[in-house]
Amino acid sequence: MKKLITANDIREAHARGEQAMSLVLRASIITPEAREVADLLGFTITECDESSPGNGVRSRQRASR
């Protein structure tokens, strides 16, 4: 089952002091509102193709500005 990432997930992570989140593309759905909130907060969402983002896996980064 895929994990749904909502705007509230982004707000909560930002409130905890986090500035970025890495997600596995195949296992996640990011709502349009979550992307918009991330942009507004300067929060970066990194989408990875595999479950081990630090292992030289191709990723697509959405830098929020």
Helices and strands as residue ranges (DSSP letters): E 3-5, H 7-15, E 20-24, G 25-27, E 28-30, H 32-41, E 44-48, E 59-62
